Amino acid sequence: MTPAAVNRLRQLIEGPDPKLIRVAVKNKGCAGQSYVLEYAKVKGKFDEVVNQDGVKVLIDSKSLIKVLGTEMDYVKDKLSSKFVFNNPNVKENCGCGESFSI
């Protein structure tokens, strides 16, 4: 995770009711697969935990092999802000950049 991603994740999970964020890869989009971030209340039995600078992110066990080596970044411009995944294993991206295939 880049420092920008860590800072944004910290903002998302803080609060009176702290949450966890789970990263998963789901079958979706025109290229076949897409990254999904979702809130979780507890760690799943087989989830992997990535802890960086005090921020914990859960990785869905079924998605782990698809995200190995991936850098998670958070980018902001004048019109949008989003998490970006730089995955060296991606073979093809769709035109809009929302899905990929490995």
C-alpha positions as CSV (number, residue, x, y, z in Angstrom):
1,M,0.0,0.0,0.0
2,T,1.3,3.4,-0.8
3,P,1.2,6.2,1.9
4,A,-1.8,7.8,0.1
5,A,-3.7,4.5,0.3
6,V,-2.8,4.0,3.9
7,N,-4.0,7.5,4.8
8,R,-7.3,7.1,3.0
9,L,-7.9,3.6,4.5
10,R,-7.2,5.0,8.0
11,Q,-9.9,7.7,7.4
12,L,-12.4,5.0,6.2
13,I,-12.0,2.7,9.2
14,E,-11.8,5.2,12.0
15,G,-14.8,6.3,13.9
16,P,-16.8,5.3,16.9
17,D,-17.4,1.9,15.4
18,P,-14.1,0.9,13.9
19,K,-14.3,-1.3,10.8
20,L,-12.1,-3.5,8.7
21,I,-11.7,-3.3,5.0
22,R,-11.6,-6.5,2.9
23,V,-10.1,-6.6,-0.6
24,A,-11.4,-9.2,-3.0
25,V,-11.4,-10.1,-6.7
26,K,-14.9,-10.9,-8.1
27,N,-15.9,-12.1,-11.5
28,K,-17.3,-9.0,-13.1
29,G,-16.7,-6.5,-15.9
30,C,-15.9,-6.9,-19.5
31,A,-12.4,-8.2,-18.9
32,G,-13.6,-10.8,-16.4
33,Q,-12.5,-9.7,-13.0
34,S,-12.7,-6.6,-10.8
35,Y,-11.3,-5.5,-7.4
36,V,-13.9,-5.0,-4.7
37,L,-13.4,-3.3,-1.4
38,E,-16.0,-3.9,1.3
39,Y,-16.4,-3.2,5.0
40,A,-16.2,-6.2,7.4
41,K,-17.0,-6.4,11.1
42,V,-14.7,-9.4,11.7
43,K,-11.9,-11.2,10.1
44,G,-13.0,-14.3,8.1
45,K,-11.6,-17.6,9.0
46,F,-9.2,-17.8,6.0
47,D,-8.7,-14.0,5.4
48,E,-5.1,-12.9,5.2
49,V,-4.2,-9.7,7.2
50,V,-1.9,-7.0,5.8
51,N,-0.9,-4.6,8.5
52,Q,0.9,-1.4,7.4
53,D,1.5,1.7,9.5
54,G,-1.2,0.6,11.9
55,V,-3.8,0.0,9.2
56,K,-5.1,-3.5,8.8
57,V,-6.6,-4.7,5.5
58,L,-8.1,-8.2,5.0
59,I,-7.4,-10.1,1.8
60,D,-10.1,-12.6,0.8
61,S,-8.5,-16.0,0.8
62,K,-10.0,-16.9,-2.7
63,S,-8.5,-13.7,-4.1
64,L,-5.0,-13.9,-2.6
65,I,-3.3,-15.6,-5.5
66,K,-4.7,-12.9,-7.8
67,V,-3.4,-10.0,-5.8
68,L,0.1,-11.2,-4.9
69,G,2.6,-8.5,-5.8
70,T,-0.1,-5.9,-6.2
71,E,0.4,-2.3,-5.0
72,M,-2.7,-0.5,-3.8
73,D,-2.7,3.3,-4.3
74,Y,-5.2,6.1,-3.8
75,V,-5.3,8.8,-6.4
76,K,-7.2,12.1,-6.5
77,D,-7.7,14.6,-9.3
78,K,-10.1,17.5,-9.9
79,L,-13.0,15.2,-10.8
80,S,-12.6,12.0,-9.0
81,S,-10.8,10.0,-6.3
82,K,-10.3,6.2,-6.3
83,F,-8.2,3.3,-5.2
84,V,-5.9,2.0,-8.0
85,F,-4.4,-1.4,-8.1
86,N,-1.0,-1.9,-9.9
87,N,-0.9,-5.6,-10.4
88,P,2.1,-7.0,-12.3
89,N,0.2,-10.2,-13.1
90,V,-2.6,-8.5,-15.2
91,K,-2.5,-9.6,-18.8
92,E,-5.4,-7.5,-20.1
93,N,-7.5,-4.5,-18.9
94,C,-10.9,-3.4,-20.2
95,G,-11.1,0.0,-22.0
96,C,-12.6,1.8,-19.0
97,G,-10.0,0.3,-16.5
98,E,-12.6,-1.2,-14.2
99,S,-11.8,-4.9,-14.9
100,F,-8.9,-7.1,-15.8
101,S,-7.8,-10.6,-16.6
102,I,-4.8,-12.6,-15.3
